[in-house]
Amino acid sequence: MILRNLEAFEPIIKAGWRFSKFYCFIRVTKTYLIAPAVTYGPSMIPTIDLKSGMFLMEKISPRFGKVARGDIVVLRNPQHPRHFMTKRVVGLEGDSLTRISSPDNSDKSKTIVVPKGAVWVEGDNKYNSNDSRKFGPVPYDLIDGKMLWRLTPLKKFGPFWYK
């Protein structure tokens, strides 16, 4: 008896099915292909403004280790894994980087070799950036995506070519 009256609910069931398919499509796209990223703060000045900006980041390249020197990436903060940060890749695994170890004494330098499975990231604003100079090399697994397209501010809308 109950099954005979289900015809009245058929449009609702179909609409719910369409919504769930759409939700799954959006979820898979955002998790594995492309997602929005909001940036703010001074660490990437002058490449990215101090004010909040919105970008699209692609998530395919980092999954396959296709990150190159000069790419701007979104990654999990190694010190606070719930927070994300935007930095430029400066060194890849196996690279030797020579850095000034003390800002006060420019004669004292230190050579760092980036270990396998990691990258060295730095902010463009060398004087105000929390980056690999403070927390060391970053494992590839912490990279969430590469910046692809600038959405805001609208006057700078377009592909985000940064090399």
Backbone as a ProteinNet text record, in pm:
[ID]
protein_1_A
[PRIMARY]
MILRNLEAFEPIIKAGWRFSKFYCFIRVTKTYLIAPAVTYGPSMIPTIDLKSGMFLMEKISPRFGKVARGDIVVLRNPQHPRHFMTKRVVGLEGDSLTRISSPDNSDKSKTIVVPKGAVWVEGDNKYNSNDSRKFGPVPYDLIDGKMLWRLTPLKKFGPFWYK
[TERTIARY]
81.5	0	85.9	189.7	274.7	347.8	393.4	469	386.5	255.9	171.5	168.3	188.1	178.6	312.5	416.5	547.3	552.8	461.8	461.1	448.8	386.5	372.4	507.4	599.5	730.5	837.6	801.6	899.3	972.4	907.2	980.4	1080.1	1042	1130.7	1252.7	1232.9	1343.5	1438.2	1383.3	1466.6	1546.6	1483.9	1554.2	1665.8	1639.3	1741.5	1857.6	1826.7	1931.6	2017.7	1954.3	2029.1	2118.1	2065.6	2143.3	2263.8	2243.4	2355	2462.2	2426	2524.8	2602.7	2532.4	2597.8	2693.4	2650.5	2735.4	2860.7	2847.3	2962.9	3059	3006	3090.2	3170.7	3104.9	3172.5	3276.9	3243.7	3335.6	3461.8	3444.8	3559.7	3644.2	3579.3	3652.1	3734.3	3675.1	3744.1	3855.5	3837.3	3935.8	4054.2	4028.6	4134	4177.4	4098.4	4131.9	4166.3	4069.5	4087.5	4004.1	4058.2	3988.2	4021.5	3934.6	3966.4	4067.6	4145.8	4242.5	4239.1	4230.7	4231.5	4366	4429.5	4559.6	4548.5	4630.2	4639.8	4771.9	4816.9	4939.8	5055.6	5164.1	5275.1	5381.7	5375.1	5489.3	5516.1	5417.5	5439	5438.7	5450.7	5462.1	5593	5603.9	5509.1	5425.9	5450.8	5378.1	5229.7	5196.9	5057.5	5039.6	4934.9	4910.6	4887.7	4905.1	4883	4736	4647.3	4504.5	4467.6	4355.5	4307.3	4281.3	4326	4303.3	4252.5	4177.9	4126.2	4188.1	4228.6	4293.2	4228.5	4253.4	4222.3	4354.4	4356.5	4477.6	4444.2	4539.8	4520.3	4591.8	4530.4	4580.2	4639.4	4647.5	4695.3	4847.8	4916.4	5063	5131.2	5094.2	5162	5142.5	5030	5006.2	5104.2	5151.8	5244.7	5387.9	5414.3	5549	5594.4	5501.5	5534.9	5537.1	5625.6	5643.9	5782.1	5791.3	5918.2	5961.6	6090	6140.8	6064	6024	5950.3	5799.7	5747.5	5602.9	5558.3	5442.1	5381.8	5280.5	5298.5	5218.3	5142.4	5033.2	4958.4	4993.3	5037	5078.5	5032	5028.5	4997	5118.5	5094.1	5202	5258.7	5388.1	5444.5	5435.8	5431.3	5423.2	5280.2	5184.8	5041.7	4963.7	4951.4	4895.1	4751.9	4678.6	4542.6	4542.2	4656.7	4667.7	4739	4697.4	4760.3	4841.7	4942.2	5025.7	5057.8	5091	5127.2	5272.9	5354.4	5498.2	5547.2	5667.9	5732.8	5832	5833.4	5929.6	6064.2	6165.7	6299.5	6394.9	6375.9	6464.1	6389	6434.8	6376.5	6469.1	6422.3	6503.9	6639.7	6743.1	6879.2	6949.7	6876.7	6938.4	7020.3	7130.6	7210.7	7181.6	7140.5	7108	7201.5	7260.5	7346.1	7269.6	7255	7177.6	7263.3	7235.7	7300.9	7237.7	7320.7	7265.5	7229.6	7291.5	7261.3	7239.4	7121	7096.1	7189.9	7236.7	7326.1	7467.3	7509.7	7644.3	7633.6	7646.5	7628.5	7746.3	7853.9	7968.8	7947.7	7855.9	7833.4	7722.1	7757	7656.4	7649.3	7540.6	7515.1	7463.4	7512.8	7465.9	7371.2	7257.3	7153.5	7129.3	7117.5	7079.6	6936.2	6848.7	6708.1	6697.3	6640.4	6631.9	6531.7	6542.6	6452.3	6308.2	6215.8	6074.6	6034.4	6118.7	6089.1	6123.4	6073.3	6104.1	6140.8	6207.5	6242.3	6154.4	6075.8	5984.7	6020.4	6001.1	6024.4	5919.3	5891.5	5805.5	5886.2	5820.7	5890.9	5937.6	5869.3	5907.8	6004.4	6133.3	6235.1	6238.2	6193.2	6203.9	6082.4	5975	5853.7	5783.4	5847.5	5790.6	5828.5	5728.5	5750	5762	5885	5907.4	6015	6071.6	6169.5	6293.5	6320.1	6433.6	6409.5	6283.5	6249.2	6217.6	6146.1	6103.6	6166.3	6254.9	6327.2	6251.3	6301.6	6238.2	6096.7	6012.9	5872.1	5848.7	5791.3	5759.5	5657.1	5672.1	5577	5433.2	5412.1	5276.5	5203.4	5276.5	5211.7	5167.7	5210.5	5170.3	5029.6	4940.4	4799.7	4771.9	4838.2	4811.8	4904.3	4900.5	4978.3	4883.1	4924.6	4841.8	4829.4	4706.2	4679.9	4617.6	4518.8	4439.3	4405.6	4424.6	4389.3	4244.5	4161.8	4021	3996.2	4059.8	4045.3	4182.3	4203.8	4113.3	4085	3969.1	3923.4	4015.1	4085.6	4174.1	4294.9	4323.3	4433.6	4382.5	4254.3	4192.8	4263.9	4291.7	4350.5	4447.9	4516	4612.5	4721.5	4763.8	4863.5	4999	5060.3	5194.1	5293.8	5377.4	5464.3	5610.5	5646.9	5788.7	5853.9
-119.4	0	125.9	126.7	245.1	268	163.1	176.7	234.5	217.3	272	423.7	483.9	628.6	700.5	627.7	689.8	774.9	755.7	834.1	983.7	1018.4	1159.6	1220.6	1138.9	1188	1176.3	1124	1101.9	1230.5	1345.5	1468.3	1511.8	1492.1	1529.5	1437.9	1309.9	1213.7	1244	1274.2	1307.1	1435.4	1534.8	1660.8	1636.7	1556.4	1523.7	1448.1	1357.3	1282.8	1376.6	1471.3	1568.7	1656.3	1700	1782.3	1706	1580.2	1502.3	1478.3	1457.3	1441.2	1572.1	1684.9	1815.1	1840.8	1810.3	1828.5	1742.5	1617.9	1528.9	1582.6	1634.6	1692.1	1810.3	1899.9	2017.3	1972.4	1878.3	1830.8	1768.1	1682.9	1620.1	1725.5	1819.4	1925.8	2007.9	2047.6	2130.7	2054.3	1926.7	1848.5	1806	1771.6	1711.8	1792.1	1888.4	1955.9	2103.1	2180.9	2326.2	2379.1	2478.9	2531.6	2679.2	2753.6	2893.5	2903.3	3009.1	3035.3	3184.3	3218.1	3357.2	3385.2	3495	3532	3666.4	3684.1	3812.8	3815.1	3932.3	3945.2	3995.1	4032.9	4099.4	4007.1	3877.3	3791.5	3780.5	3804	3789.5	3923.7	4033.8	4164.7	4167	4213.3	4288	4200.7	4069.1	3983.1	3978.5	3962.3	3959.2	4073.2	4151.5	4270.3	4236.7	4338.6	4324.8	4295.7	4355.5	4332.8	4191.3	4146.2	4012.6	3999.3	3889	3861.2	3719.5	3695.7	3562.1	3508.5	3381.9	3314.6	3179.1	3120.8	2980.4	2905.8	2795	2712.7	2576.4	2524.2	2390.8	2291.1	2174.1	2077.1	1952.1	1948.9	1829	1821.3	1929.2	1928.4	1887.1	1944.4	1903.3	1755.2	1697.4	1555.7	1466.2	1513.3	1434.7	1486.5	1574.8	1626.2	1722	1782.9	1876	2019.3	2043.3	2177.4	2223.5	2346.6	2398	2519.6	2553.1	2675.7	2794.1	2882.5	3001.1	2987.4	2865.9	2846.3	2904.3	2965.5	3011.5	2906.2	2854.6	2742.2	2779.2	2708	2715.1	2587.9	2602.4	2486.6	2499.1	2385.8	2385.2	2435	2516.9	2567.6	2450.2	2419.2	2306.1	2322.4	2446.7	2471.3	2468	2501.3	2502.8	2440.1	2306.9	2238	2274.9	2340	2382.5	2512.1	2580.7	2707	2686	2765	2759.3	2885.3	2875.5	2990.1	2985.8	3101.9	3114	3154.8	3075.9	3101.9	3066	3113.3	3080.7	2966.8	2870.6	2760.7	2814.1	2803.6	2854.6	2738.5	2624.6	2511.3	2380.1	2288.6	2155.6	2054	1930.5	1829	1815.4	1809.6	1796.7	1928.7	2040.7	2171.6	2215.6	2283.6	2345.4	2493.9	2545.3	2686.8	2750.4	2862.4	2935.5	3056.7	3066.4	3173.3	3244.9	3373	3448.5	3402	3351.3	3293	3397.6	3515.4	3620.5	3751	3810.7	3935.9	4049	4040.3	4144.7	4133	4009.5	3985.3	3919.4	3999.3	3946.8	3860.6	3854.5	3772.5	3625.8	3599	3463.5	3397.6	3292.7	3224.8	3077.2	3014.4	2875	2807.3	2688	2613	2503.8	2497.2	2400.6	2314.1	2183.8	2092.1	2048.6	2071.1	2035.1	1882	1817.4	1671.1	1617.4	1488.6	1422.8	1430.9	1458.3	1466.7	1597.5	1701.7	1830.9	1944.9	2062.6	2184.8	2293.6	2396.4	2512.3	2626.7	2686.4	2794.7	2922.3	3033.9	3163.9	3262.4	3361	3469.8	3572	3646.3	3748.3	3864.6	3889.3	3994.6	3933.5	3939	3870.4	3916.2	4038.6	4094.4	4066.8	4016.7	3992.9	3867.8	3752.1	3628.1	3511.5	3433	3309.4	3198.5	3152	3057	2956.1	2889	2782.7	2831.5	2960	3011.1	2995.1	2986.5	2967.4	2822.4	2751.8	2615.9	2506.9	2541.7	2441.2	2393.3	2288	2235.1	2185.3	2193.5	2155	2027.5	1922.5	1801.3	1830.6	1760.2	1776.1	1755.8	1666.5	1634.9	1755.1	1856.2	1974.2	2074.2	2055.8	2147.7	2111.6	2210.1	2188.1	2221.3	2321.4	2357.7	2466.6	2490.6	2596.8	2706.6	2831.2	2944.2	2942.5	2964.9	2954.7	3081.3	3137.8	3246	3346	3474.8	3578.5	3621.8	3617.2	3656.1	3797.7	3835.4	3971.2	4023.6	4151.6	4258.8	4249.9	4298.4	4283.4	4349.4	4455.8	4521.7	4434.6	4333.4	4240.9	4101.9	4090.6	3962.5	3899.6	3771.4	3701	3594.2	3533.4	3428.7	3482	3400.7	3444.3	3391.3	3458.7	3419.8	3496.4	3429.3	3490.7	3462.4	3397.1	3367	3477.3
0	0	0	78.9	88.1	-43.3	-109.5	-233.1	-347.3	-344.6	-450.2	-446.7	-331.8	-317.2	-338.2	-375	-395.8	-521.8	-615	-737.7	-709.7	-602	-565.8	-526.6	-479.2	-436.4	-545.2	-660.5	-767.2	-808.9	-827.2	-863.2	-754.7	-630.8	-520.5	-518.4	-538.4	-539.4	-656	-773.9	-890.2	-866.6	-807.9	-779.1	-677.9	-576.9	-478.5	-540.8	-633.5	-702.9	-787.9	-860	-941.4	-853.6	-740.2	-648.7	-594.9	-557.7	-502.7	-608.7	-734.9	-841.8	-861	-858.3	-873.2	-756.4	-636	-517.9	-528.6	-570	-584.9	-690.5	-800.9	-906.4	-851.7	-780.9	-724.2	-621.7	-538.4	-434.7	-495.1	-596	-661.8	-732.7	-800.2	-869.3	-771.4	-660.5	-562	-489.8	-466.6	-392.9	-479.2	-606.3	-687.4	-809.7	-855.8	-980.6	-964.5	-921.7	-913.6	-797.4	-727.1	-610	-592.5	-524.8	-496	-382	-385.5	-278.2	-247.4	-120.2	-76.7	-11.8	-54.7	1.9	72	172.3	241.6	316.7	349.4	426	341.3	407.4	339.3	280.4	300.5	265.4	115.9	30.4	-114	-188.5	-115.6	-180.4	-257.3	-377.5	-459.6	-553.7	-560.2	-654	-621.8	-495.9	-450.2	-352	-372	-290.8	-144.3	-61.3	82.3	112.5	34.6	55.1	13	61.5	29.8	-119.5	-177.2	-318.3	-334.5	-442.8	-467.8	-596	-591.2	-702.1	-724.1	-840.2	-862.5	-858.9	-789.9	-786.6	-845.2	-922.2	-977.7	-887.7	-870.8	-774	-838.6	-971.3	-1039.2	-1036.4	-1073.4	-1082.4	-952.3	-837.5	-713.7	-679.7	-718.3	-689.5	-763.9	-879.8	-959.8	-949.3	-852.4	-831.7	-939.8	-1012	-1119.7	-1067.9	-973.7	-918.9	-963.3	-1013.7	-1065.2	-984.7	-996.6	-935.2	-991.9	-906	-948.5	-936.6	-922.1	-905.7	-772.2	-773.3	-647.7	-606.6	-486.4	-440.1	-312.9	-291.5	-165.3	-90.3	34.1	111.5	255	321.1	464.6	541	640.1	723.7	804.9	790.1	864.7	1015.5	1064.2	1207.8	1259.5	1172.9	1208.3	1092.7	1087	970.9	932.7	1019.9	983.8	903.9	899.4	827.2	694.6	595.3	463.4	441.7	355.9	322.4	173.3	119.6	-21.2	-29.4	-101.3	-112.1	-251.8	-283.9	-411	-388.1	-479.9	-473.4	-521.3	-434.6	-465	-494.7	-428	-448.4	-451	-536.5	-546.2	-480.4	-468.6	-402.2	-470.4	-387.2	-437.5	-462.9	-464.3	-487.7	-366.8	-393.5	-287.5	-287.5	-174.8	-161.7	-61.2	-98.1	-5.4	44.3	174	236.9	339.6	358.1	465.1	595.2	686	808.5	912.5	905.9	1001.3	925.4	934.3	862.9	907.7	1031.2	1082.1	1023.9	993.6	942.7	805.2	698.3	563.4	517.6	595	559.2	595.7	685.9	734.9	652.1	577.8	496.2	533	488.8	521.3	394.6	363	246.8	293.7	226.2	261.4	138.9	157.4	49.7	76	-21.9	-6.7	-14.8	87.5	88.1	-14	-41.8	-135.8	-84.8	-175.3	-139.4	-76.5	-90.3	-27.5	-123	-91.6	-165.4	-65.2	-115.1	-33.5	-82	8	-29.9	45.3	-22.3	40.5	-10.3	74.5	33.3	-45.4	-133.6	-212.3	-126	-15.5	77	178.7	148.7	229.1	374.8	400.5	535.5	622.6	562.4	641	588.7	603.5	553.2	643.2	678.7	754	650.8	626.1	517.3	554	455	479.7	553.1	548.6	625.5	774.2	815.2	957.3	990.7	900.4	934.4	848.4	756.4	678.5	556.2	491.5	370.3	398.7	295.7	308.3	226.8	286	209	99.3	-14.1	-124.3	-78.2	17.5	63	121.3	167.3	224.7	118.7	-6.4	-113.6	-157.2	-152.9	-187.5	-332.9	-388.9	-527.8	-576.4	-708.7	-772.1	-817.6	-797.6	-840.7	-992.3	-1040.9	-1182.8	-1240.6	-1172.1	-1227.5	-1117.7	-1144.9	-1047.2	-1073.3	-968.3	-980.7	-931.2	-820.8	-768.1	-730.4	-734.3	-776.2	-926.7	-965.7	-1103.1	-1205.5	-1167.8	-1264.3	-1298.9	-1216.5	-1244.4	-1281.7	-1313.7	-1347.7	-1467.4	-1457.9	-1571.1	-1527.6	-1626.5	-1592.2	-1502.3	-1410.1	-1312.6	-1355.3	-1450.7	-1497.5	-1415.6	-1348.1	-1248.6	-1271.9	-1377.7	-1399.2	-1478.3
[MASK]
+++++++++++++++++++++++++++++++++++++++++++++++++++++++++++++++++++++++++++++++++++++++++++++++++++++++++++++++++++++++++++++++++++++++++++++++++++++++++++++++++++

